[in-house]
Amino acid sequence: MNKNVSIYLADDMHPKGVSLLQQNFNVIDLKGLPNNILLNKIKSIAKNNAFKNSALLIRSVRTLDKSFLKSLSLNTDVKLICTISAGFDNIDLDHCKKYKLDVMNVAGANSTSAAEFTFALILAITKNIIRADKDMKNNIFDYSKFSNAELYGKTIGIIGVGKIGSKVAKLAKAFGMAVLGNDINPEVRKRYSSIRFVSLDKILSSSDIVTIHTPLNKTTYKFINEKKLKLLNAKSILINCSRGGTVDEKALIKLLSKNKLHYAAVDVFEDEPSFNKKFVKLKNVILTPHLAGKTVESKERMGIAAAENVIKYYKKSKSKHKLIN
């Protein structure tokens, strides 16, 4: 065990991941504390112990802003932040670099879960599963009111063909769908040559179903704006299991309320856990609480992967700031 390193566990982690960390480091359980109390606890512990280079483990539900990162860097022994999630949008990366805090995430561990969930939403909408279930529970047995649709022969447009988007593509092909892709990374376009890559506007205007799987950053913040949303066909479906900030929520609500879009499924919201309550009044949207990547299996994989990443980090030289994907 490296006694000079403490692992400050700020959020939930799978027991197998915790066990791996405990075999290698001093793990300090600070789960569930708000940022101000968490910071004070870490300061106090670092002041009274001989730790040299420790790590803070969080989940995507916790946001680390400039002031938190500055104080963390100046007043504690933390040199590494590991988020047990696929994205970095909850962490101010520019200020991590400024304050020489290394950052790592867990990429790909929940991609199967997120891809399956995406398709579950698509099937729920096209087969009217939620509406039919509600009717049956209200003692209404009437199939004539539903217009179900097949996926076979339909076109799905995937915005962001990475670890999740590529798995959505495989599922879509198994259903006999035509697959269009959009991705700014030339390596991705080369890797998935069986997918027809087109422009973002083409994806939106030509797809029966559009699903978003991009990270949230400065270039993707509300990149699906009102102008882009208007390119969607009135009969099409929009799925967002990426990050809430990628879509202009007010514009989406406006489109749905005027029936300029057939249906949407929204799993992610800009100000989680808060969300725009105008969504609730709509009959043509499915809402879920950032659930796509969260399964029993993915939580275990992500916990283990995060622990293994941290262990590898402390076995390597850390002579300069690095961002580990």
DOTOR-818015 format. One record per residue (C-alpha): residue in three letters; residue number from 1; x, y, z. Coordinates in Angstrom, 1 decimal. Layout:
N
r residu=ala | num=NUM | x=X | y=Y | z=Z $
...
END
This chain:
325
r residu=met | num=1 | x=0.0 | y=0.0 | z=0.0 $
r residu=asn | num=2 | x=1.2 | y=3.5 | z=-0.9 $
r residu=lys | num=3 | x=0.8 | y=5.3 | z=2.5 $
r residu=asn | num=4 | x=1.7 | y=8.6 | z=1.0 $
r residu=val | num=5 | x=-1.4 | y=8.6 | z=-1.2 $
r residu=ser | num=6 | x=-5.0 | y=9.1 | z=0.1 $
r residu=ile | num=7 | x=-8.1 | y=8.6 | z=-2.1 $
r residu=tyr | num=8 | x=-10.9 | y=11.0 | z=-1.2 $
r residu=leu | num=9 | x=-14.1 | y=9.2 | z=-2.2 $
r residu=ala | num=10 | x=-16.7 | y=12.0 | z=-2.7 $
r residu=asp | num=11 | x=-19.4 | y=10.0 | z=-4.5 $
r residu=asp | num=12 | x=-20.7 | y=6.5 | z=-4.8 $
r residu=met | num=13 | x=-18.4 | y=3.8 | z=-6.3 $
r residu=his | num=14 | x=-19.0 | y=0.1 | z=-6.9 $
r residu=pro | num=15 | x=-17.7 | y=-2.0 | z=-4.0 $
r residu=lys | num=16 | x=-15.3 | y=-3.9 | z=-6.3 $
r residu=gly | num=17 | x=-13.7 | y=-0.6 | z=-7.3 $
r residu=val | num=18 | x=-13.4 | y=0.6 | z=-3.7 $
r residu=ser | num=19 | x=-11.8 | y=-2.8 | z=-2.7 $
r residu=leu | num=20 | x=-9.2 | y=-2.4 | z=-5.4 $
r residu=leu | num=21 | x=-8.3 | y=1.1 | z=-4.1 $
r residu=gln | num=22 | x=-8.2 | y=-0.1 | z=-0.5 $
r residu=gln | num=23 | x=-5.6 | y=-2.7 | z=-1.5 $
r residu=asn | num=24 | x=-3.3 | y=0.1 | z=-2.8 $
r residu=phe | num=25 | x=-4.1 | y=3.3 | z=-1.0 $
r residu=asn | num=26 | x=-5.6 | y=4.9 | z=2.1 $
r residu=val | num=27 | x=-9.3 | y=5.4 | z=1.1 $
r residu=ile | num=28 | x=-11.2 | y=8.1 | z=2.9 $
r residu=asp | num=29 | x=-15.0 | y=7.9 | z=2.6 $
r residu=leu | num=30 | x=-16.5 | y=11.4 | z=2.2 $
r residu=lys | num=31 | x=-19.5 | y=10.4 | z=0.1 $
r residu=gly | num=32 | x=-22.4 | y=12.7 | z=-0.3 $
r residu=leu | num=33 | x=-20.9 | y=15.9 | z=1.2 $
r residu=pro | num=34 | x=-21.7 | y=19.2 | z=-0.5 $
r residu=asn | num=35 | x=-18.6 | y=20.8 | z=-2.1 $
r residu=asn | num=36 | x=-17.9 | y=23.4 | z=0.6 $
r residu=ile | num=37 | x=-18.0 | y=20.8 | z=3.4 $
r residu=leu | num=38 | x=-16.1 | y=18.3 | z=1.2 $
r residu=leu | num=39 | x=-13.3 | y=20.8 | z=0.6 $
r residu=asn | num=40 | x=-13.0 | y=21.7 | z=4.3 $
r residu=lys | num=41 | x=-12.8 | y=18.0 | z=5.2 $
r residu=ile | num=42 | x=-10.0 | y=17.4 | z=2.7 $
r residu=lys | num=43 | x=-8.1 | y=20.5 | z=3.9 $
r residu=ser | num=44 | x=-8.3 | y=19.3 | z=7.5 $
r residu=ile | num=45 | x=-7.2 | y=15.7 | z=6.6 $
r residu=ala | num=46 | x=-4.3 | y=16.9 | z=4.4 $
r residu=lys | num=47 | x=-3.2 | y=19.3 | z=7.2 $
r residu=asn | num=48 | x=-3.0 | y=16.6 | z=9.8 $
r residu=asn | num=49 | x=-1.5 | y=13.8 | z=7.7 $
r residu=ala | num=50 | x=1.7 | y=13.2 | z=5.8 $
r residu=phe | num=51 | x=0.0 | y=12.6 | z=2.4 $
r residu=lys | num=52 | x=2.0 | y=13.8 | z=-0.6 $
r residu=asn | num=53 | x=0.0 | y=13.3 | z=-3.8 $
r residu=ser | num=54 | x=-3.6 | y=12.3 | z=-3.4 $
r residu=ala | num=55 | x=-6.7 | y=11.8 | z=-5.6 $
r residu=leu | num=56 | x=-10.4 | y=13.0 | z=-5.5 $
r residu=leu | num=57 | x=-13.0 | y=10.6 | z=-7.0 $
r residu=ile | num=58 | x=-16.3 | y=12.0 | z=-8.0 $
r residu=arg | num=59 | x=-19.3 | y=11.2 | z=-10.3 $
r residu=ser | num=60 | x=-20.9 | y=13.4 | z=-13.0 $
r residu=val | num=61 | x=-23.5 | y=14.6 | z=-10.5 $
r residu=arg | num=62 | x=-20.9 | y=16.8 | z=-8.8 $
r residu=thr | num=63 | x=-19.7 | y=20.0 | z=-10.5 $
r residu=leu | num=64 | x=-16.2 | y=21.3 | z=-9.8 $
r residu=asp | num=65 | x=-15.9 | y=25.0 | z=-10.7 $
r residu=lys | num=66 | x=-13.0 | y=27.5 | z=-10.7 $
r residu=ser | num=67 | x=-13.2 | y=28.4 | z=-7.0 $
r residu=phe | num=68 | x=-13.4 | y=24.8 | z=-5.8 $
r residu=leu | num=69 | x=-10.4 | y=23.8 | z=-8.0 $
r residu=lys | num=70 | x=-8.3 | y=26.8 | z=-6.9 $
r residu=ser | num=71 | x=-8.8 | y=26.0 | z=-3.3 $
r residu=leu | num=72 | x=-8.3 | y=22.3 | z=-3.8 $
r residu=ser | num=73 | x=-4.9 | y=23.0 | z=-5.5 $
r residu=leu | num=74 | x=-3.7 | y=25.6 | z=-3.0 $
r residu=asn | num=75 | x=-4.9 | y=24.1 | z=0.2 $
r residu=thr | num=76 | x=-4.8 | y=20.3 | z=-0.1 $
r residu=asp | num=77 | x=-2.6 | y=17.4 | z=-1.3 $
r residu=val | num=78 | x=-4.9 | y=16.5 | z=-4.2 $
r residu=lys | num=79 | x=-3.1 | y=16.3 | z=-7.5 $
r residu=leu | num=80 | x=-5.5 | y=14.0 | z=-9.4 $
r residu=ile | num=81 | x=-9.3 | y=14.2 | z=-10.1 $
r residu=cys | num=82 | x=-11.0 | y=11.1 | z=-11.4 $
r residu=thr | num=83 | x=-14.6 | y=11.3 | z=-12.5 $
r residu=ile | num=84 | x=-16.4 | y=7.9 | z=-12.6 $
r residu=ser | num=85 | x=-18.2 | y=8.9 | z=-15.8 $
r residu=ala | num=86 | x=-17.7 | y=9.1 | z=-19.5 $
r residu=gly | num=87 | x=-17.6 | y=12.9 | z=-19.8 $
r residu=phe | num=88 | x=-15.7 | y=15.8 | z=-18.3 $
r residu=asp | num=89 | x=-18.4 | y=18.5 | z=-18.6 $
r residu=asn | num=90 | x=-18.9 | y=18.7 | z=-14.9 $
r residu=ile | num=91 | x=-15.3 | y=19.8 | z=-14.4 $
r residu=asp | num=92 | x=-13.7 | y=23.1 | z=-15.4 $
r residu=leu | num=93 | x=-10.8 | y=21.6 | z=-17.4 $
r residu=asp | num=94 | x=-9.2 | y=24.9 | z=-18.2 $
r residu=his | num=95 | x=-8.7 | y=25.7 | z=-14.5 $
r residu=cys | num=96 | x=-7.6 | y=22.1 | z=-13.8 $
r residu=lys | num=97 | x=-4.7 | y=22.8 | z=-16.2 $
r residu=lys | num=98 | x=-4.1 | y=26.2 | z=-14.7 $
r residu=tyr | num=99 | x=-3.8 | y=24.8 | z=-11.2 $
r residu=lys | num=100 | x=-1.9 | y=21.7 | z=-12.3 $
r residu=leu | num=101 | x=-4.5 | y=19.2 | z=-11.4 $
r residu=asp | num=102 | x=-4.5 | y=16.0 | z=-13.5 $
r residu=val | num=103 | x=-7.9 | y=14.7 | z=-14.7 $
r residu=met | num=104 | x=-9.1 | y=11.3 | z=-15.9 $
r residu=asn | num=105 | x=-12.4 | y=9.8 | z=-16.7 $
r residu=val | num=106 | x=-13.8 | y=6.3 | z=-17.5 $
r residu=ala | num=107 | x=-14.5 | y=6.1 | z=-21.2 $
r residu=gly | num=108 | x=-16.5 | y=3.3 | z=-22.8 $
r residu=ala | num=109 | x=-17.5 | y=1.3 | z=-19.6 $
r residu=asn | num=110 | x=-21.2 | y=2.2 | z=-19.9 $
r residu=ser | num=111 | x=-21.4 | y=2.3 | z=-23.8 $
r residu=thr | num=112 | x=-23.4 | y=-0.9 | z=-24.1 $
r residu=ser | num=113 | x=-25.8 | y=0.2 | z=-21.4 $
r residu=ala | num=114 | x=-26.3 | y=3.6 | z=-23.1 $
r residu=ala | num=115 | x=-26.8 | y=2.1 | z=-26.6 $
r residu=glu | num=116 | x=-29.3 | y=-0.4 | z=-25.4 $
r residu=phe | num=117 | x=-31.2 | y=2.3 | z=-23.5 $
r residu=thr | num=118 | x=-31.3 | y=4.5 | z=-26.6 $
r residu=phe | num=119 | x=-32.9 | y=1.6 | z=-28.5 $
r residu=ala | num=120 | x=-35.3 | y=1.0 | z=-25.7 $
r residu=leu | num=121 | x=-36.5 | y=4.6 | z=-26.1 $
r residu=ile | num=122 | x=-36.8 | y=4.2 | z=-29.8 $
r residu=leu | num=123 | x=-38.9 | y=1.0 | z=-29.4 $
r residu=ala | num=124 | x=-41.0 | y=2.5 | z=-26.7 $
r residu=ile | num=125 | x=-42.0 | y=5.4 | z=-29.0 $
r residu=thr | num=126 | x=-42.5 | y=3.6 | z=-32.3 $
r residu=lys | num=127 | x=-44.5 | y=0.8 | z=-30.6 $
r residu=asn | num=128 | x=-46.5 | y=3.1 | z=-28.3 $
r residu=ile | num=129 | x=-45.5 | y=1.0 | z=-25.3 $
r residu=ile | num=130 | x=-45.9 | y=3.6 | z=-22.6 $
r residu=arg | num=131 | x=-49.2 | y=4.9 | z=-23.9 $
r residu=ala | num=132 | x=-50.6 | y=1.4 | z=-24.2 $
r residu=asp | num=133 | x=-49.5 | y=0.5 | z=-20.7 $
r residu=lys | num=134 | x=-51.2 | y=3.6 | z=-19.3 $
r residu=asp | num=135 | x=-54.4 | y=2.8 | z=-21.1 $
r residu=met | num=136 | x=-54.5 | y=-0.8 | z=-19.9 $
r residu=lys | num=137 | x=-53.9 | y=0.3 | z=-16.3 $
r residu=asn | num=138 | x=-56.9 | y=2.7 | z=-16.8 $
r residu=asn | num=139 | x=-59.0 | y=-0.3 | z=-17.9 $
r residu=ile | num=140 | x=-58.9 | y=0.8 | z=-21.6 $
r residu=phe | num=141 | x=-58.4 | y=-2.0 | z=-24.1 $
r residu=asp | num=142 | x=-58.3 | y=-0.2 | z=-27.5 $
r residu=tyr | num=143 | x=-55.6 | y=-1.0 | z=-30.0 $
r residu=ser | num=144 | x=-57.3 | y=1.0 | z=-32.8 $
r residu=lys | num=145 | x=-56.0 | y=4.4 | z=-31.5 $
r residu=phe | num=146 | x=-52.4 | y=3.5 | z=-31.9 $
r residu=ser | num=147 | x=-50.4 | y=3.8 | z=-35.2 $
r residu=asn | num=148 | x=-47.3 | y=1.7 | z=-34.5 $
r residu=ala | num=149 | x=-44.4 | y=1.7 | z=-36.9 $
r residu=glu | num=150 | x=-41.7 | y=-0.7 | z=-38.0 $
r residu=leu | num=151 | x=-38.0 | y=0.2 | z=-37.8 $
r residu=tyr | num=152 | x=-37.2 | y=-2.0 | z=-40.8 $
r residu=gly | num=153 | x=-36.3 | y=0.2 | z=-43.7 $
r residu=lys | num=154 | x=-36.3 | y=3.4 | z=-41.7 $
r residu=thr | num=155 | x=-33.3 | y=5.7 | z=-41.5 $
r residu=ile | num=156 | x=-31.5 | y=6.5 | z=-38.3 $
r residu=gly | num=157 | x=-29.1 | y=9.4 | z=-38.0 $
r residu=ile | num=158 | x=-26.4 | y=9.1 | z=-35.4 $
r residu=ile | num=159 | x=-24.7 | y=12.4 | z=-34.3 $
r residu=gly | num=160 | x=-21.5 | y=11.3 | z=-32.6 $
r residu=val | num=161 | x=-20.3 | y=7.9 | z=-33.7 $
r residu=gly | num=162 | x=-18.0 | y=7.0 | z=-30.8 $
r residu=lys | num=163 | x=-18.2 | y=4.2 | z=-28.3 $
r residu=ile | num=164 | x=-22.0 | y=4.6 | z=-27.8 $
r residu=gly | num=165 | x=-23.0 | y=5.8 | z=-31.3 $
r residu=ser | num=166 | x=-21.2 | y=3.0 | z=-33.0 $
r residu=lys | num=167 | x=-23.1 | y=0.4 | z=-30.9 $
r residu=val | num=168 | x=-26.4 | y=2.1 | z=-31.7 $
r residu=ala | num=169 | x=-25.4 | y=1.7 | z=-35.3 $
r residu=lys | num=170 | x=-24.9 | y=-2.0 | z=-34.9 $
r residu=leu | num=171 | x=-28.3 | y=-2.4 | z=-33.2 $
r residu=ala | num=172 | x=-30.0 | y=-0.3 | z=-36.0 $
r residu=lys | num=173 | x=-28.5 | y=-2.5 | z=-38.7 $
r residu=ala | num=174 | x=-29.8 | y=-5.6 | z=-36.9 $
r residu=phe | num=175 | x=-33.3 | y=-4.1 | z=-37.2 $
r residu=gly | num=176 | x=-32.7 | y=-3.5 | z=-41.0 $
r residu=met | num=177 | x=-32.3 | y=0.2 | z=-40.7 $
r residu=ala | num=178 | x=-30.3 | y=2.5 | z=-43.0 $
r residu=val | num=179 | x=-27.6 | y=4.3 | z=-40.9 $
r residu=leu | num=180 | x=-26.4 | y=7.8 | z=-41.4 $
r residu=gly | num=181 | x=-23.6 | y=9.2 | z=-39.2 $
r residu=asn | num=182 | x=-22.1 | y=12.5 | z=-38.4 $
r residu=asp | num=183 | x=-18.8 | y=13.0 | z=-36.6 $
r residu=ile | num=184 | x=-16.1 | y=15.7 | z=-36.7 $
r residu=asn | num=185 | x=-13.3 | y=13.2 | z=-36.0 $
r residu=pro | num=186 | x=-11.7 | y=11.9 | z=-39.2 $
r residu=glu | num=187 | x=-10.4 | y=8.8 | z=-37.4 $
r residu=val | num=188 | x=-13.9 | y=7.9 | z=-36.4 $
r residu=arg | num=189 | x=-15.2 | y=8.3 | z=-39.9 $
r residu=lys | num=190 | x=-12.3 | y=6.0 | z=-41.1 $
r residu=arg | num=191 | x=-12.9 | y=3.4 | z=-38.4 $
r residu=tyr | num=192 | x=-16.6 | y=3.0 | z=-39.2 $
r residu=ser | num=193 | x=-16.4 | y=3.0 | z=-43.0 $
r residu=ser | num=194 | x=-19.6 | y=0.9 | z=-43.2 $
r residu=ile | num=195 | x=-21.6 | y=3.9 | z=-42.0 $
r residu=arg | num=196 | x=-22.5 | y=6.6 | z=-44.5 $
r residu=phe | num=197 | x=-21.2 | y=9.9 | z=-43.0 $
r residu=val | num=198 | x=-23.0 | y=13.1 | z=-44.0 $
r residu=ser | num=199 | x=-23.3 | y=16.7 | z=-42.8 $
r residu=leu | num=200 | x=-25.3 | y=17.6 | z=-39.6 $
r residu=asp | num=201 | x=-27.9 | y=19.3 | z=-41.7 $
r residu=lys | num=202 | x=-28.3 | y=16.2 | z=-43.8 $
r residu=ile | num=203 | x=-28.7 | y=14.0 | z=-40.8 $
r residu=leu | num=204 | x=-31.4 | y=16.2 | z=-39.3 $
r residu=ser | num=205 | x=-33.4 | y=16.7 | z=-42.6 $
r residu=ser | num=206 | x=-33.1 | y=13.1 | z=-43.9 $
r residu=ser | num=207 | x=-33.5 | y=10.8 | z=-40.8 $
r residu=asp | num=208 | x=-36.7 | y=9.2 | z=-39.5 $
r residu=ile | num=209 | x=-34.9 | y=9.0 | z=-36.1 $
r residu=val | num=210 | x=-32.1 | y=11.2 | z=-34.9 $
r residu=thr | num=211 | x=-30.0 | y=10.2 | z=-31.8 $
r residu=ile | num=212 | x=-27.3 | y=12.3 | z=-30.2 $
r residu=his | num=213 | x=-24.2 | y=10.8 | z=-28.7 $
r residu=thr | num=214 | x=-21.7 | y=13.7 | z=-28.5 $
r residu=pro | num=215 | x=-19.7 | y=15.0 | z=-25.4 $
r residu=leu | num=216 | x=-20.6 | y=18.4 | z=-24.1 $
r residu=asn | num=217 | x=-18.0 | y=21.0 | z=-24.6 $
r residu=lys | num=218 | x=-17.7 | y=24.6 | z=-26.0 $
r residu=thr | num=219 | x=-18.4 | y=23.5 | z=-29.5 $
r residu=thr | num=220 | x=-21.3 | y=21.2 | z=-28.8 $
r residu=tyr | num=221 | x=-23.1 | y=23.5 | z=-26.2 $
r residu=lys | num=222 | x=-26.6 | y=24.0 | z=-27.7 $
r residu=phe | num=223 | x=-25.3 | y=23.1 | z=-31.2 $
r residu=ile | num=224 | x=-28.7 | y=21.6 | z=-31.8 $
r residu=asn | num=225 | x=-30.4 | y=25.0 | z=-31.7 $
r residu=glu | num=226 | x=-33.7 | y=26.2 | z=-32.9 $
r residu=lys | num=227 | x=-32.5 | y=26.6 | z=-36.5 $
r residu=lys | num=228 | x=-31.2 | y=23.0 | z=-36.5 $
r residu=leu | num=229 | x=-34.3 | y=21.6 | z=-34.9 $
r residu=lys | num=230 | x=-36.4 | y=23.1 | z=-37.6 $
r residu=leu | num=231 | x=-34.6 | y=20.9 | z=-40.1 $
r residu=leu | num=232 | x=-36.2 | y=17.9 | z=-38.6 $
r residu=asn | num=233 | x=-39.2 | y=16.4 | z=-40.3 $
r residu=ala | num=234 | x=-42.5 | y=16.7 | z=-38.5 $
r residu=lys | num=235 | x=-42.8 | y=12.9 | z=-38.5 $
r residu=ser | num=236 | x=-39.4 | y=12.3 | z=-37.1 $
r residu=ile | num=237 | x=-38.1 | y=11.3 | z=-33.6 $
r residu=leu | num=238 | x=-35.3 | y=12.9 | z=-31.6 $
r residu=ile | num=239 | x=-33.4 | y=11.0 | z=-28.9 $
r residu=asn | num=240 | x=-31.0 | y=12.7 | z=-26.6 $
r residu=cys | num=241 | x=-28.9 | y=10.5 | z=-24.3 $
r residu=ser | num=242 | x=-25.8 | y=12.5 | z=-24.5 $
r residu=arg | num=243 | x=-25.8 | y=15.7 | z=-22.3 $
r residu=gly | num=244 | x=-28.6 | y=18.2 | z=-21.8 $
r residu=gly | num=245 | x=-26.6 | y=21.2 | z=-22.9 $
r residu=thr | num=246 | x=-26.3 | y=19.9 | z=-26.4 $
r residu=val | num=247 | x=-29.9 | y=20.7 | z=-27.3 $
r residu=asp | num=248 | x=-31.7 | y=24.0 | z=-26.9 $
r residu=glu | num=249 | x=-34.4 | y=22.7 | z=-24.5 $
r residu=lys | num=250 | x=-36.8 | y=25.7 | z=-24.9 $
r residu=ala | num=251 | x=-36.6 | y=25.4 | z=-28.7 $
r residu=leu | num=252 | x=-37.3 | y=21.6 | z=-28.5 $
r residu=ile | num=253 | x=-40.3 | y=22.2 | z=-26.2 $
r residu=lys | num=254 | x=-41.7 | y=24.8 | z=-28.6 $
r residu=leu | num=255 | x=-41.3 | y=22.4 | z=-31.6 $
r residu=leu | num=256 | x=-43.0 | y=19.5 | z=-29.7 $
r residu=ser | num=257 | x=-45.8 | y=21.7 | z=-28.4 $
r residu=lys | num=258 | x=-46.7 | y=22.8 | z=-32.0 $
r residu=asn | num=259 | x=-46.4 | y=19.2 | z=-33.3 $
r residu=lys | num=260 | x=-43.6 | y=20.2 | z=-35.6 $
r residu=leu | num=261 | x=-41.8 | y=17.1 | z=-34.3 $
r residu=his | num=262 | x=-43.5 | y=13.7 | z=-33.9 $
r residu=tyr | num=263 | x=-41.8 | y=12.6 | z=-30.7 $
r residu=ala | num=264 | x=-38.7 | y=13.1 | z=-28.5 $
r residu=ala | num=265 | x=-37.1 | y=11.1 | z=-25.7 $
r residu=val | num=266 | x=-34.9 | y=13.1 | z=-23.3 $
r residu=asp | num=267 | x=-32.7 | y=11.4 | z=-20.8 $
r residu=val | num=268 | x=-30.4 | y=14.4 | z=-20.0 $
r residu=phe | num=269 | x=-31.1 | y=18.0 | z=-19.0 $
r residu=glu | num=270 | x=-29.0 | y=21.1 | z=-18.8 $
r residu=asp | num=271 | x=-29.5 | y=21.9 | z=-15.1 $
r residu=glu | num=272 | x=-29.8 | y=18.4 | z=-13.6 $
r residu=pro | num=273 | x=-31.4 | y=17.4 | z=-11.3 $
r residu=ser | num=274 | x=-33.7 | y=20.3 | z=-12.2 $
r residu=phe | num=275 | x=-35.4 | y=20.2 | z=-15.5 $
r residu=asn | num=276 | x=-37.8 | y=22.4 | z=-17.5 $
r residu=lys | num=277 | x=-41.3 | y=21.5 | z=-16.2 $
r residu=lys | num=278 | x=-42.9 | y=22.5 | z=-19.5 $
r residu=phe | num=279 | x=-41.7 | y=19.0 | z=-20.7 $
r residu=val | num=280 | x=-44.2 | y=17.4 | z=-18.3 $
r residu=lys | num=281 | x=-47.2 | y=19.0 | z=-20.1 $
r residu=leu | num=282 | x=-46.2 | y=17.5 | z=-23.4 $
r residu=lys | num=283 | x=-47.8 | y=14.2 | z=-24.6 $
r residu=asn | num=284 | x=-45.2 | y=13.5 | z=-27.3 $
r residu=val | num=285 | x=-42.1 | y=13.2 | z=-25.1 $
r residu=ile | num=286 | x=-40.6 | y=10.5 | z=-22.9 $
r residu=leu | num=287 | x=-38.5 | y=11.8 | z=-19.9 $
r residu=thr | num=288 | x=-36.0 | y=9.8 | z=-18.0 $
r residu=pro | num=289 | x=-33.6 | y=10.9 | z=-15.2 $
r residu=his | num=290 | x=-30.1 | y=10.5 | z=-16.9 $
r residu=leu | num=291 | x=-30.6 | y=6.7 | z=-16.8 $
r residu=ala | num=292 | x=-29.1 | y=5.6 | z=-20.1 $
r residu=gly | num=293 | x=-25.7 | y=4.5 | z=-19.0 $
r residu=lys | num=294 | x=-26.6 | y=3.3 | z=-15.5 $
r residu=thr | num=295 | x=-27.0 | y=-0.5 | z=-15.2 $
r residu=val | num=296 | x=-25.8 | y=-3.0 | z=-12.6 $
r residu=glu | num=297 | x=-23.2 | y=-4.2 | z=-15.1 $
r residu=ser | num=298 | x=-22.0 | y=-0.7 | z=-16.1 $
r residu=lys | num=299 | x=-21.7 | y=0.5 | z=-12.5 $
r residu=glu | num=300 | x=-19.4 | y=-2.4 | z=-11.8 $
r residu=arg | num=301 | x=-17.3 | y=-1.9 | z=-14.9 $
r residu=met | num=302 | x=-17.0 | y=1.8 | z=-14.3 $
r residu=gly | num=303 | x=-16.0 | y=1.4 | z=-10.6 $
r residu=ile | num=304 | x=-13.3 | y=-1.2 | z=-11.5 $
r residu=ala | num=305 | x=-12.1 | y=0.8 | z=-14.5 $
r residu=ala | num=306 | x=-11.8 | y=4.0 | z=-12.4 $
r residu=ala | num=307 | x=-9.8 | y=2.2 | z=-9.7 $
r residu=glu | num=308 | x=-7.5 | y=0.6 | z=-12.3 $
r residu=asn | num=309 | x=-6.9 | y=4.0 | z=-13.9 $
r residu=val | num=310 | x=-5.9 | y=5.5 | z=-10.6 $
r residu=ile | num=311 | x=-3.6 | y=2.6 | z=-9.7 $
r residu=lys | num=312 | x=-1.9 | y=2.9 | z=-13.1 $
r residu=tyr | num=313 | x=-1.6 | y=6.7 | z=-12.7 $
r residu=tyr | num=314 | x=0.4 | y=6.3 | z=-9.5 $
r residu=lys | num=315 | x=2.7 | y=3.7 | z=-11.1 $
r residu=lys | num=316 | x=3.7 | y=6.2 | z=-13.8 $
r residu=ser | num=317 | x=5.8 | y=9.3 | z=-13.8 $
r residu=lys | num=318 | x=3.7 | y=12.5 | z=-13.5 $
r residu=ser | num=319 | x=6.2 | y=15.1 | z=-14.6 $
r residu=lys | num=320 | x=3.6 | y=17.2 | z=-16.4 $
r residu=his | num=321 | x=-0.1 | y=17.8 | z=-16.5 $
r residu=lys | num=322 | x=-2.0 | y=15.3 | z=-18.6 $
r residu=leu | num=323 | x=-5.6 | y=14.6 | z=-19.5 $
r residu=ile | num=324 | x=-6.3 | y=10.9 | z=-19.6 $
r residu=asn | num=325 | x=-9.2 | y=9.7 | z=-21.7 $
END
